[in-house]
Amino acid sequence: MIKKLRLFNFKAFEDTGSLDLRPITVLAGPNSGGKSSVLQSLLLLKQTLAGRPEINLNLDGQYLQFSDFSELVFGRPSLSKSAITYQFLIESPMPREYVPRYFSNPPPFDGDEDATLRSDIEMTFRYRRQELRDSAILDQFKIESRLGELRGPFFRASYRDGRYKASMAGKNVRRRLASFKGQRIDTVHGRHFLPQFLVLEADGDSDYRQHLTLDAIFRNPLNRLREELEVQLGYLGPLRQRPQRAYLHSGNPTIDIGESGEYAAQVLWRERNRKISYSTGIGEDPQETTLLEAVNDAFARIGMLQPVTVKSERSVMYQILFLLEGSRTKQTTTIADVGFGVSQLLPILVIGLRLGKESLLMLEQPEIHLHPRLQANLADFLLTLATNGRRIIIETHSDHFINRLRRRIAEDSTNQLQDSVSILFVNPPVEGRGAKVEPLQIDKYGVIRNWPPGFLPEAADEAQAIFLAGMNKRGL
């Protein structure tokens, strides 16, 4: 599981600092300040994993399109000086019986649970002029293992003279390599930006070169990173599709909801009877129900009381229908006739409810076109998902959304929600310096201890201006 992310020289950021990805992570700040760059960094890796395995970084994919690599790099340097770096902290379970294989003098464990392996992964991408095409390649890679305060094995690779040179050290991993008659690592092969196996130097006069898979202490966290980015990462953009009277069928049998929610109707029809684990509120035990029943319950709790259903005509087109309020004959109307906000909310509910535990959901401005009360209630819905195993990154400008999170922290008698919510304020670039991320310190009373200048000042500023204008008009 991705626990921390840090970016160097990525778009608006010279250095983001280490970002904690908690069950709820909120990105707030002015427009054009760099908030979306955090989301785009993960989408870039996701679209790369969906493409050809020999491409290290796909600059022209489903989510993002760049004309050249320098557009990704802070300050837009020349291509020859362009480089970006990702750092991840990945946590993964390690069976306790494997711990002594990689760590000397490990501490005693309580209970029967697995140990928690922490893997620090760093990837640097750099522009390289290739023979057939110019591209961004993985220039340097390293992974280092930790168990509490104990340092474990590490693996490093760098691109030099047209191939990857690698080194590794640590308990067990060197012994495994030594079993191959002392052969040295010749190069590293992998898929996309993740190394998979080592190619050893030829033995004696033979041209045959031994292939050696990466050790499990490296392979397992890399597989978790790949799965999280490729499979478990969901995304919904800020510009969701306008409501339609009917939605046409997509021929893709594995179609996802789409980055603007354009396939929400088809997905809801296809999975309407699928059983999911659903919790009705924060702290409530999840129950098994169908996706459609959960969507209806979530709509009602957020404030949309008309029941919703989905209809299909020979799987060629799909309709989202709502029961007319006060209708005794159960007449329905399409989503195009019940208000714009409903069409913007539906994809959020569908994508949030269908994702499984340990999924990572990224939402840009989910509050768009919603009444302030619904914006606050949406925060409750997402907080409920987060307390039941999902992780959600939200970019928002809504003070109603943020204040509801603060209120729930203050109301929480267990004081556990405080550690489940992270609010990151992004200060825009100034005078050639990159955007800065300031983590807000929220105490158990919901109070922000380090309230930064420019963070949600509008309501207070307007109230003060109205008061002063009224005093002036009265001649006071």
N, C-alpha and C positions, 0 to 999 in steps of 0.2 A: 504494500500500500504506500502511495506517495504521501509522505508526511511533511516534507519541506521542498520548496522550489526557490532557486536563485538564478537570476539572469544577468549576464554581463554583455553590454553593448548591443542589446536587443531593442531596436526601434527607439522608443522614447527614453529608454533606460541605459545609463552607463553602468549602474549596479543597482538592482532592486533591494539588496540586502536579503537576508534569509526570510522567506515568507512561510509562516505556519499555515498549512491547509487543514483546518478543523472541520468538524461536521457542517458548520455554516461559516463560510468566509465571504465577507462583504467587501467589495471594492467601491469606494466613494471618492468624489472629488470633482473638480470642474471639468467641463467639456474639453476635449483635445488635450487632456492631461497625461494620458498614457494608460488608463485603466484597461482598455481593450487589448493593449499589447500583452498583458499577462495571459489573457484567454487565447490570444492568437499564437502565443508561443507553444501552447499545448495542441492547438488545432493544426499547426504546421507539422508537428511530429505525427499526429493522427493521420493526416492525409498522406504523409510519406509512407507509413506502414501499409496503406491501402494500395500503393503503387508497385512498380517493378522493384524487385529486391536489390538490384545493383545500384539503385539511386539512393544516395545517402540522405539527401534533403530535397523534397519535391516542392519547388517554388511555384508550380502551376497546377493546383489540384482542386478538390471539391470546395474547400473553404476559403483558400487564399490564393491570390495570383500576383506574382511579382515579375517585372520585366528583367531584373537582374538582382544578384545577391546583395549589392550595396544598399538597395532599398530597405533591407532588413536591419541594417547596421546603424547604430547610433552615430549621428553626425554625418552620415553619408560619405564616408571616406572613399578614396579610390579603390577599385576592385582588388588591387594587389595588397591593400592593407585591410581588407574587410574580413572580420571574424566575429563570431558570436559564441557564447559559452552558456551551456545549461549545467546546473548542479541540482541533483535530486538526493533527498534522503528517503530510502525505501526501507520499510519495516516488513519483515516476513518471518513466519514461524520456523523454528529449527527444532526437530526432535531432540530431546535432551541427551539421548544416547550418542548423538553425533557431535555434541559440543566438544568433548575431549579430543576428538580427531583434529580440530582446527584451533583450539584455544588451550593454552597451558594454564594450569591452576585455576580453572573456572570456579566461581562462587557456588555455594550450595543452593539448590532450588527448593522452593516450597510448593507443595501440591503436585499435581500431575500434569500441569499445563506445559506446552512447549516453551522453549526459550525464545526470546525475541531477537532476531538477527537484524542489525542495522547496517545498511550498505550505503556508503557515500559514492555516488556516481557522478562523474564529470565528463561532459562531451563538448569539444570545441570544433566548430565547423568553420572552414576557411575557403575562400575562392581559389580554385585551381584551373589553369588553362589546360584542357585535355586535348588529345589528338583529334577526336571526332566532335567534341562539344565542350563548351565551357560550363562549369558546374560548381556547386558547393560540395565539398567533400568533408568527411569526418577526418579532421586533422590530428586530434588527440583524444584519447579515451582512457579513463581510469576508473577502477572500482576498488574500494577499500572496505574491509569488514570490521565490524565492532560488535562486542557483546558487553553491554554496560560500559565500563571503563577500559575493558581489555581490547587491545588492538589485535586483529586477526590477519589473514592473508590478504594480499593485494595483487591486482593485475593492471598493467599499463600497456598501452599501445600508441604509437605515433607513426604518421605517414611520412616516409622519407625515401627519396629516390624511386618513386613509383610503386612502393609497396609498404606494408605495415611492419614495423619492428616492434617486438613485444618483450616484456619482462614480467616476471611474477615471483613472489616470495611468500613465505609463511608456512606454518606447520602443515604437513601432509602434501601441499601442492608441489613443492620442490621434489619431495620424495617420489611423487607420481611421475614427474618429468624425468627424474634420474633413472627410472626403471627402463627407459628407452636408450640404454647404452650411452647416456650422457649427450645425446643429440641435442643440438641447440634449436631454438625456435627460428624458423626461416621467415614466416609471415603469418598473418591472421586472416581468416575468412569469416564472413558473416552475412547477415541480411539487413539491408537498410543501414542503420547506424548502430546495430547491436552485434558485437562479435559473437561467434558461435563455436569455432574450433581453431586449433593451431595447426600449422603445417610445419613439420620438423625438417631439418636439413637431411639430405640424402645420406644414407649409411654406406660408407665405403665407395665402391665403384658402381653401385646400383643407382639408377635414376629414380627408383621408387622412394617416395617421401611419405612418412607416416603422418596420418591425420589424428589429432587428439582433441576430443571435445573439452570445452572448458569445464573445470571442476564444478561440482554441484553448489559450492558456496558462492560462486559467481553466477552460475547458470540460473539458479532458482530466482534470485531477485531480479535478474534481467528479464526472465520470462514473466514475472509479475508486472514489471514496468511495461513490457510490450502488451500484455493482456489488458492492463488498465487503460492504456492509451488507445489501443486498437478496438477493443470490444466493450469495455465498461464505461468509456467516456461518451456522454451524451451532451448535445449542444443545441440550444435554441437561440436564434439571433433576435435583435431588437425590432426588426421589420417583419412582423408576421403577416401572413397572407390575408387579404381582404376576405370577408365572409362570402361564400358562394351558395347559390341555390342548389347546385350539384357539383360534386368533385369527380373528375375523370379518373379512371383506373390507371395505375402505373403497372407496367408489365414486369417489373422487378419483383420476384417472389419474396425477396428478403428486404423489401423496402423499409427504411427507417422513417421516422416522422418528418424528416426534412428540416433544414436549418431555419426555414420560415414557417414551419408547421403545415406545409402544403399537403402532406399525406396523413394528417391526423385522422381524417374521416375514414380512410382506407384501413389504417392500423387499428382504429377503434372497432371497425366492423370485423376485421379478421380476428381480433383478440378479445372480442366483447365477452365471451364466456370463459376466457382463461382465468384460472384461479390465481389470485395473488394474496400476499399478506398485507393487510391494511389496518392501520391504527386510526381511530377516529379523533384522537387528540394527543397532546403532549403528555407523556407519562402513562397513556392507556396501552394495555396489552394488545398487540396486533391480532386480528382475526382473519380467517380465510373467507374471501368473498370473490365475486367476479370483477373484472376490470370495469365493466359498465356500471355495476352497482356502486363501486368505489368512486367512479367519476361523478355519479349523481349525488352521493353523500357529500363529497368534497365541494361540489357546486353549492349545495344547500348550506354548508357550514361557512362558506366564504360569503354567501349572501345572494346567490342566484337560485331562486326557489322553484322555477319551472323544471319539471323532470325532462331529461334529455334521452333521446334514443337515436339509433343509427339505422339507416335503411339502405339496401343495395338493390339495384336493378341488374340482375344477371351478371353481377360482378364487373359491370362496365362503368357504372357510376355509383356514387355514394351520396347520401343526404344526411345531414345532421338536423334532427327535428326536435322541437320543444313543444310540450303540451301548453296550449293557450291557457293563461291564468283565468280561472273562473268558468272554464268551459265544462259543461255537463255532458257533452257528447264526445269528449276526448279528442277534440280537433287539435291538429298540430300545425306548426308553421316552421319554415326553414330558419337556419341560423342567420341568414341574411336579413331577417325581419325582426330580430329580437334585440338589436343594439350591438354596436361595434365592439364593445368591451368583452362580450361573451366570446366572440370569435378569437380574441386575443388571449383569453384565459384558457380556453379548451386545450390548445396544444401543451400548455404548461402542465395541466393536470394529467394529460395522457402520458407525456414523457416522464413525468415524475413518478407516477404510480406504476408504470410498467418496468422501470429499471429495478434491478435486484439489489440486494445488500452489497456493500462495498463498491457500488457504482459511484462514478463522479459525474455530476450534472453541472453544466455551465449555462447560466442564463444571463442574457443581456437585457437590462431594463424591462423586467417582467411586469412592472407597474404601468406600462404605457396604456392609455385609454381606460384606465380603471378609476372608479370613484375612490377618494381617500380612504373611506371605510373598508373597501374591498382590498386596497393596497395593504392595509394593516392586517386584514384577515388572511391575505395571501402569505404574509410572513409567518403566521401561525401554521398554515398548511406546510410550508417548506421546513419549518422548524420541527414539525411532527415527523416528516420524512427523515430529517437528519438524525433525530433521536432514535430512529429505527434502522440505522445501519447505512443510510446513504450519506454521501458528502456532496455539498452543493456550493458552488462559487457563483455569487450574484454580483453583477455590476448594476448599480442603481443610483438614481438621483432622488429617491423618495425618502423624505424625512418621516413620513407616516410608517413606512416599512421598517426603518431603522429604530424608530421610537417604540414600535411594538416589540421588537427583539429586546430592547432595553427594559421594557416593562415586564416581559416574561422572566428575564433574569432577576429583576427585583422581587417578583412574586414567587420565585422558586424557593421553597423551604429547604430543599436539599443542597442548594448552592452548587449544583452540578452543571447547570446550563451555562454558568459563567465561563467554564472551560471549553464549552462546545461552540462558542461564537467568537469569531475574530472579525473585527472591523478595521480595514486598512484604508487610510486616507492617502490618496495619491496627489502629491504636489506637482504641478506641471513644470516642465523644463524652464529654466531661467538663465539668461545670459550665457548660453553655451553649455550650461551644466544640465545633466540629465534629470528626468523626473525622479522624485524621491518618494519612497513609501514610508509612511509613519503609522505603525501599529497603535491603535487606540487602546488605552488601558481602562477596561470596564470593571468596576468593582461589583460586589455581590448585591449592591443596592441599585444597579443599573446606571450608576454615575460614571461619566467619562472623565477620568482624572487629568488627562492631558488634551483637553479640547483644543484643537488647532485653529488658528485664524482661517476663516473661509470655509469652515465645516458647517454646513446647513445654517447659515446666518439669516436667510431671507425672511422667515416668519417673524423672528424677533426684530429685524431691521424695519420691516413694514409696519409692525405694530407700534414701534417707537415713532416712526415717521407720521403715522396717522394721529397718534396722541399729540405730538408736537404741533402738527398742522391744526388740529382742533383747538389747542390752547391759543395759537396765534390768531385764529379766526375769532375767538372769544375776546381777543385783546388782552389776554393774560400773560 
